[in-house]
Amino acid sequence: MLNETEPTASIDLTIHYLRPHTAGPAVCTARVVRPGKRIFTVSAEVANSEGKLIATALSTYTKV
């Protein structure tokens, strides 16, 4: 969606923390929900090493 050096600014960011994470690795999976010419929306999920969901996020960015 973007060049490596293309700047962006966040318009909105909502994070839901579902459980604490105290040790071990965490894996974040993100996907573009809506790509636009200037504005795009991304969702993300973070899971612990047991595969339990730790947090979810929805963010909207604009190309600067």
Helices and strands as residue ranges (DSSP letters): E 8-17, E 26-34, E 39-48, E 53-63
